[in-house]
């Protein structure tokens, strides 16, 4: 493959027999070789873990990459395991065992993960010898793989109670799913960027006029952050605490190709400015909305409605927390280590730019750092160009066999059928886009987050362009991940090509209280950068107004 090759000339062959579906929600852009090496085994391990825990009728999910684009396929469960899976599914549904996983997450997994992140983060890669850096790269890679598996391990607990709620209330009422999901607002504070560290930072700035003046200055953003960190007393400590929490988390995406927060100080300073100034988060009165929808539920089902809503609201925060505190942080730490290696290899003249080491495989990275052996500078530059210039819209939605028919749940035990239905509904709202037809000036998607906002469209191909976002812009992009919450304060609204009502873009828009229209399919191709648009998060429409 040469730089002259175009995406249209690429052959997309299925990576193995079966039906392979593209995941454009989580992986909208081509992924690095490193990610393609590390992700599949960890992904399969994590999905296999939640399938066993829940008694699901699949072995795991397989993942593979074709020209860098991510595809997944279901790996069936062994036939002799099915009776045990039936029994386990009944135990899960009757015992609400997602509570067990939530408790494990809160009491052990999340704090242990944060401790492990901080331990790796405390190492200064620039202080290491070449051999020590290779060893550190290996530690970061192993940690990253463990965190990918961990992210997936808690997937079912994040979505099954929500899917179960949508299934039952959908049977009892004609309330649209988007309105039902609005009842989750306020239960996932991490999706709006909230943290104890951010609250402490805001309180410190409120009491420190000097810090507010420094934050508002026109000085270089990187220097502003450094100066704020250096302040004596509570403010400096609060700034350091917040930056230590979010600084090496990716701003979006999952791959080491994506920037972490500290590498984009301008966007980070502006987000802090808005957080400190405060923002009116007007939105629906959730208690009133609950009461309204509850009134539409037949009386004999209202106690069950209360129970289902309680379980969904209890676990809803896992949807984003499992990424924010797992692989999104670990990926940023791996990127930092790789960039240090790239700096050394570039100084030796073996690659053109430090960032090009991102496009080496893991063993290639280590060899280049240790002894200079590996791909040439031109080869890595070509890989970087190919990865960053391939058009995601040219990658087929599926490869291989036709999609299998939906499983027939009619003959299954009730708890198994209930589990399968809840999972199917949740996944449908995660990956499903709108099928509504567009007009010349109006794009139709899914009404993900209510409200109406008019402002300039900022067409963003990826996180490396986040520094183009101006406060009040409408983000128009392919999709976002939970990591994007750091930059939410800058936005007036969100519009995406891919993803459904449970995609991360929809969740963060709802939680932060800004209008969101997701799953438009064509927004990035039909909305020009800078044009003024009207985003109607109630109707699911985006109108170009000038």
C-alpha positions in Angstrom: 0.0 0.0 0.0 1.4 3.4 -1.0 0.4 6.9 -0.2 -1.2 7.1 -3.6 -3.7 4.4 -2.7 -7.2 5.6 -1.9 -9.7 4.1 0.5 -11.9 3.3 -2.5 -9.2 1.0 -3.8 -8.9 -0.9 -0.5 -10.4 -4.4 -0.4 -12.4 -5.0 2.8 -12.4 -8.7 3.3 -13.9 -10.4 6.4 -11.2 -11.1 9.0 -12.7 -14.6 9.6 -15.8 -16.6 8.8 -19.1 -15.2 10.1 -20.9 -11.9 10.3 -18.7 -8.9 11.2 -20.3 -5.6 12.1 -18.4 -2.3 12.1 -18.2 -0.4 15.4 -18.3 3.2 14.2 -19.6 4.4 17.6 -16.5 3.6 19.6 -13.9 3.4 16.8 -15.0 5.9 14.1 -11.4 6.4 12.8 -8.7 3.9 11.8 -6.8 2.6 14.8 -3.0 2.3 15.3 -1.1 -1.0 15.0 -0.4 -0.9 18.7 -4.2 -0.8 19.4 -4.9 -3.6 16.9 -2.3 -5.7 18.7 -3.5 -5.0 22.3 -7.2 -4.6 22.0 -8.6 -7.9 20.6 -7.4 -10.3 23.3 -8.3 -7.9 26.2 -11.7 -7.2 24.6 -12.5 -10.9 24.3 -11.4 -11.5 27.9 -13.6 -8.8 29.3 -16.7 -9.6 27.2 -16.2 -13.3 28.1 -16.2 -12.3 31.7 -19.5 -10.4 31.6 -21.1 -13.1 29.5 -20.3 -15.8 32.1 -21.3 -13.6 35.0 -24.7 -12.9 33.5 -25.3 -16.3 32.0 -25.5 -14.9 28.5 -25.8 -17.1 25.5 -22.5 -16.1 23.9 -19.0 -17.0 24.7 -17.5 -13.5 24.1 -17.2 -10.8 21.4 -14.4 -11.1 18.9 -12.8 -8.0 17.5 -10.7 -7.5 14.4 -9.4 -4.7 12.3 -9.5 -4.3 8.5 -7.4 -1.4 7.2 -7.5 -0.1 10.8 -11.3 0.0 11.0 -12.8 -1.9 13.9 -15.3 -4.8 13.5 -16.8 -7.2 16.0 -18.5 -10.6 15.9 -20.2 -12.8 18.4 -18.4 -15.9 19.5 -21.1 -18.5 20.4 -21.1 -20.2 23.8 -20.2 -23.9 23.9 -23.3 -26.0 23.8 -22.5 -27.9 26.9 -22.4 -24.6 28.9 -25.9 -23.6 28.0 -27.8 -25.3 30.9 -25.4 -23.6 33.4 -25.9 -20.2 31.6 -29.7 -20.6 32.0 -29.3 -21.2 35.7 -26.9 -18.2 36.1 -29.2 -15.9 34.1 -32.1 -16.7 36.5 -29.8 -16.0 39.5 -28.8 -12.7 38.1 -32.2 -11.4 37.3 -33.9 -12.7 40.4 -31.0 -11.6 42.7 -30.2 -8.3 40.9 -26.6 -9.4 40.9 -25.6 -6.2 39.0 -25.6 -4.7 42.5 -22.8 -7.1 43.4 -20.7 -5.8 40.5 -21.5 -2.2 41.3 -20.3 -2.8 44.9 -17.2 -4.5 43.7 -16.5 -1.6 41.4 -17.0 1.1 44.0 -15.2 -0.7 46.9 -12.3 -2.4 45.1 -11.9 -2.0 41.4 -12.2 1.8 40.9 -9.9 2.7 43.8 -7.4 0.1 42.9 -7.4 1.3 39.3 -6.9 4.9 40.3 -4.0 3.8 42.6 -2.4 1.9 39.7 -2.8 4.8 37.3 -1.2 7.2 39.8 1.7 4.8 40.4 2.5 4.8 36.6 1.8 8.5 36.3 4.3 9.3 39.1 7.1 8.0 36.9 8.8 10.6 34.8 9.6 8.8 31.5 12.2 11.4 30.6 14.3 10.4 33.6 14.6 6.8 32.5 17.4 5.2 30.6 16.5 3.6 27.3 16.3 0.1 28.8 14.3 1.4 31.7 11.9 3.2 29.2 11.4 -0.1 27.4 10.5 -1.8 30.7 8.2 1.1 31.5 6.5 0.8 28.1 5.9 -2.8 28.9 4.4 -1.9 32.2 2.1 0.6 30.6 1.1 -1.8 27.8 0.2 -4.6 30.3 -1.7 -2.1 32.4 -3.5 -0.8 29.4 -4.6 -4.3 28.3 -5.8 -5.1 31.8 -7.9 -1.9 31.8 -9.4 -2.6 28.4 -10.6 -6.0 29.8 -11.8 -4.3 33.0 -13.9 -1.8 30.9 -15.7 -4.6 29.1 -16.1 -6.7 32.3 -18.6 -4.2 33.7 -20.5 -3.6 30.4 -23.6 -5.7 31.2 -24.1 -4.2 34.7 -24.0 -0.8 33.0 -26.7 -1.6 30.4 -28.9 -4.5 31.5 -30.9 -2.6 34.2 -31.4 0.3 31.8 -32.5 -2.0 29.0 -34.8 -3.9 31.4 -36.4 -0.6 32.4 -36.9 0.5 28.8 -38.4 -2.9 27.8 -41.0 -2.9 30.6 -42.0 0.7 30.5 -42.1 0.5 26.7 -44.7 -2.3 27.1 -46.8 -0.3 29.5 -46.7 3.1 27.9 -46.1 4.9 24.6 -43.5 7.2 26.1 -40.5 7.5 23.7 -37.2 5.9 24.9 -35.5 9.3 24.8 -37.9 10.7 27.3 -37.5 7.6 29.5 -33.8 8.0 29.4 -34.2 11.6 30.5 -35.1 10.1 33.9 -31.5 9.0 34.3 -30.2 12.5 34.4 -28.2 13.3 37.5 -27.2 9.8 38.2 -23.9 9.8 36.2 -22.1 13.0 37.4 -18.8 11.8 35.9 -20.5 12.1 32.5 -20.7 15.8 33.1 -17.0 16.0 34.2 -17.9 16.2 37.9 -15.4 15.0 40.5 -14.4 15.9 44.1 -11.2 17.4 42.6 -13.1 19.7 40.3 -15.4 20.8 43.2 -12.3 21.5 45.3 -10.7 23.5 42.4 -13.9 25.6 42.0 -14.1 26.4 45.7 -10.4 27.4 45.8 -10.8 29.8 42.9 -13.9 31.4 44.5 -11.7 32.3 47.5 -8.6 33.4 45.6 -8.8 36.6 43.5 -5.1 36.2 42.4 -5.8 32.8 40.9 -8.9 34.1 39.1 -6.9 36.9 37.6 -4.2 34.5 36.5 -6.8 32.1 35.0 -8.3 34.9 33.0 -5.0 36.2 31.6 -4.0 36.0 28.0 -0.7 34.3 28.7 0.3 31.1 27.1 -2.2 28.4 28.4 0.6 26.0 29.3 2.3 28.7 31.3 -1.0 29.6 33.0 -1.5 26.0 34.1 2.1 25.8 35.4 1.7 29.1 37.3 -1.6 27.9 38.8 0.0 24.7 40.0 2.8 26.7 41.6 0.5 28.9 43.7 1.0 28.4 47.4 -1.7 27.0 49.6 -5.0 25.5 48.8 -5.4 26.8 45.2 -2.1 25.4 44.0 -2.9 22.1 45.7 -6.4 22.0 44.2 -5.2 22.8 40.7 -2.5 20.0 41.0 -5.1 17.6 42.3 -7.5 18.2 39.4 -4.8 18.1 36.7 -3.4 14.9 38.2 -6.8 13.4 37.9 -7.6 14.4 34.3 -4.4 15.5 32.8 -3.4 12.2 31.2 -6.9 11.0 30.4 -7.7 11.1 26.7 -9.9 13.9 25.6 -11.8 11.5 23.3 -11.4 8.0 21.8 -9.6 5.1 23.2 -6.4 4.8 21.1 -2.9 6.2 21.9 -3.3 8.3 18.7 -5.6 10.6 20.6 -4.4 13.5 22.7 -4.7 13.7 26.5 -5.9 16.8 28.3 -2.5 18.3 29.2 -1.4 18.2 25.6 -4.1 20.7 24.8 -3.7 23.3 27.5 -5.7 26.0 25.7 -8.9 23.8 25.7 -8.2 22.7 29.2 -7.8 26.3 30.5 -11.0 27.4 28.8 -12.9 24.5 30.3 -11.6 25.4 33.7 -12.6 29.0 33.2 -16.2 28.1 32.4 -16.3 25.6 35.3 -15.1 28.3 37.7 -17.4 30.9 36.3 -20.3 28.5 36.7 -22.9 27.5 34.1 -26.6 27.4 34.5 -27.6 23.8 34.0 -31.2 24.4 33.5 -33.1 21.3 32.4 -36.0 19.1 33.0 -37.2 18.6 36.6 -36.4 14.9 36.9 -38.7 14.4 39.8 -41.6 15.9 38.0 -40.8 13.9 34.9 -40.7 10.7 36.9 -44.1 11.5 38.4 -45.5 12.3 35.0 -44.4 9.1 33.4 -45.3 7.0 36.4 -48.8 8.4 36.1 -49.0 6.9 32.6 -48.1 3.4 33.8 -51.0 1.2 34.7 -51.6 1.2 38.4 -50.8 -2.5 38.8 -47.3 -2.0 37.4 -46.3 1.2 39.3 -44.5 -0.6 42.1 -42.6 -2.5 39.5 -41.9 0.8 37.6 -40.4 2.2 40.8 -38.2 -0.8 41.2 -37.0 -0.9 37.6 -36.3 2.8 37.6 -34.3 2.5 40.8 -32.1 -0.3 39.5 -31.5 1.6 36.2 -30.6 4.8 38.0 -28.4 2.9 40.4 -26.1 1.4 37.8 -26.4 4.0 35.0 -23.1 5.8 36.1 -21.1 2.6 35.3 -21.7 3.3 31.6 -19.1 6.0 31.6 -17.2 5.4 34.9 -15.8 2.1 33.6 -14.1 3.8 30.8 -13.0 7.1 32.5 -11.3 5.2 35.3 -10.0 2.3 33.2 -8.6 2.3 29.7 -9.1 6.0 28.9 -6.6 6.9 31.6 -4.4 4.0 30.9 -4.2 4.8 27.2 -3.1 8.4 28.0 -0.3 7.1 30.1 0.8 4.7 27.4 0.7 7.6 24.9 2.9 9.7 27.2 5.5 6.9 27.4 5.4 6.3 23.6 5.9 10.0 22.9 9.0 10.1 25.2 10.3 7.1 23.2 9.5 9.0 20.0 11.4 12.0 21.2 14.5 10.0 21.7 14.3 8.1 18.4 13.6 11.3 16.5 16.6 13.0 18.2 18.8 10.1 16.9 17.4 10.8 13.4 15.7 7.4 13.1 12.1 8.9 12.7 11.0 12.2 11.2 8.7 13.2 14.1 8.3 11.9 17.7 4.6 11.3 17.1 5.4 8.8 14.4 6.4 6.2 16.9 2.6 6.0 17.7 2.3 4.1 14.4 4.8 1.4 15.3 3.7 -1.9 16.7 4.6 -2.5 20.3 7.7 -4.7 19.7 8.8 -2.2 17.0 8.5 0.7 19.5 10.7 -1.2 22.0 13.3 -2.1 19.4 13.5 1.4 18.1 14.0 2.8 21.6 16.5 0.1 22.7 18.8 -0.2 19.7 17.3 1.7 16.8 16.2 -1.4 14.8 12.8 -1.5 13.3 10.7 0.3 10.6 12.4 3.1 8.7 11.4 6.7 9.2 9.7 6.8 5.9 7.7 3.6 6.6 6.4 5.0 9.9 5.5 8.4 8.2 3.7 6.5 5.5 1.7 4.5 8.1 0.8 7.7 9.9 -0.4 9.3 6.6 -2.5 6.2 5.7 -4.1 6.0 9.1 -5.0 9.7 9.3 -6.2 10.2 5.7 -8.5 7.2 5.2 -12.2 8.2 4.9 -14.2 6.4 7.6 -17.4 6.6 5.4 -15.8 4.2 2.9 -15.5 1.3 5.4 -18.5 -1.1 5.0 -21.0 -1.4 7.8 -20.5 -5.2 7.8 -18.3 -7.9 6.3 -18.8 -11.6 5.7 -22.0 -13.4 6.1 -25.5 -11.8 6.1 -26.6 -10.7 9.6 -28.1 -13.6 11.6 -31.8 -13.4 12.4 -32.7 -12.1 15.9 -32.7 -15.0 18.4 -36.1 -16.6 19.1 -36.7 -16.1 22.8 -40.1 -17.8 22.8 -38.9 -21.1 24.0 -36.4 -19.8 26.5 -36.8 -19.8 30.3 -38.4 -16.5 31.3 -35.4 -15.0 33.0 -33.1 -15.8 30.1 -35.6 -14.3 27.7 -35.8 -11.2 29.9 -32.1 -10.8 30.1 -31.7 -11.2 26.3 -34.4 -8.7 25.6 -32.9 -6.1 28.0 -29.5 -6.6 26.5 -30.8 -6.3 22.9 -32.7 -3.1 23.6 -29.8 -1.5 25.4 -27.3 -2.4 22.6 -29.8 -1.2 20.0 -29.9 2.2 21.7 -26.2 2.2 21.9 -25.3 1.5 18.3 -28.5 2.3 16.4 -28.7 5.4 14.3 -31.7 7.2 12.9 -33.2 6.0 9.7 -35.3 9.1 9.1 -35.0 10.9 5.8 -33.3 14.2 5.5 -34.4 17.4 3.7 -32.2 19.8 1.9 -31.6 22.0 5.0 -32.7 19.7 7.8 -31.0 16.6 9.0 -32.9 14.2 11.2 -31.4 12.1 13.9 -32.3 10.8 17.3 -33.5 13.3 19.9 -30.9 12.5 22.5 -31.0 15.5 24.8 -33.8 18.1 25.0 -33.5 21.8 24.3 -33.0 24.1 21.4 -29.7 25.9 20.6 -28.5 27.9 17.7 -24.8 28.6 17.1 -21.9 28.0 14.7 -21.1 24.5 13.7 -17.6 23.3 14.5 -16.8 20.3 12.3 -14.3 18.2 14.1 -12.7 15.1 12.6 -11.0 14.0 15.8 -9.6 15.1 19.1 -6.5 16.7 17.6 -8.8 19.5 16.3 -10.4 20.2 19.7 -8.3 23.4 20.0 -10.5 24.8 17.2 -13.6 24.7 19.4 -14.8 28.1 20.6 -17.1 28.5 23.6 -20.7 28.2 22.4 -19.9 26.1 19.3 -22.1 23.2 18.1 -19.8 20.2 17.9 -20.4 18.2 14.7 -18.5 15.0 14.7 -18.6 11.3 14.0 -19.0 10.2 17.6 -17.5 10.9 21.0 -16.5 8.8 24.0 -17.0 9.3 27.7 -13.6 11.0 27.9 -15.0 14.0 26.1 -16.7 15.2 29.3 -13.7 17.4 30.1 -14.5 19.7 27.2 -18.3 19.8 27.5 -18.4 23.2 29.2 -17.2 24.7 25.9 -20.2 23.5 23.9 -23.7 24.7 23.1 -24.9 21.5 21.6 -23.7 18.1 20.1 -24.5 16.5 16.8 -23.1 13.2 15.7 -23.1 10.8 12.7 -23.1 7.6 14.7 -24.6 6.2 17.9 -27.9 5.9 19.6 -29.7 7.1 22.7 -27.3 5.2 24.9 -24.1 6.3 23.0 -21.6 8.3 25.1 -22.5 11.4 23.0 -26.1 11.1 24.1 -25.3 10.4 27.7 -22.9 13.3 28.2 -25.3 15.7 26.4 -28.1 14.7 28.7 -26.1 14.7 31.8 -24.6 18.1 31.1 -28.0 19.5 30.0 -27.1 20.6 26.4 -29.2 19.8 23.3 -28.0 16.7 21.5 -29.0 15.0 18.2 -27.2 11.8 17.5 -27.1 9.1 14.8 -27.8 11.5 11.9 -25.6 9.4 9.7 -24.6 12.3 7.5 -24.0 15.4 9.6 -20.2 15.6 9.1 -20.8 15.3 5.3 -23.6 17.8 5.0 -22.8 20.5 7.5 -20.0 22.9 6.6 -17.6 24.1 9.3 -18.7 27.5 10.6 -22.2 27.6 9.3 -25.0 28.6 11.7 -27.2 25.7 12.8 -30.2 25.2 14.9 -30.1 22.0 17.0 -33.5 20.8 18.2 -32.9 18.2 20.8 -36.6 17.7 21.3 -37.4 16.9 17.7 -34.1 15.3 16.8 -33.5 17.8 14.0 -30.5 20.0 12.9 -31.3 22.9 10.6 -28.8 25.0 8.7 -30.0 28.5 9.2 -27.3 30.4 7.2 
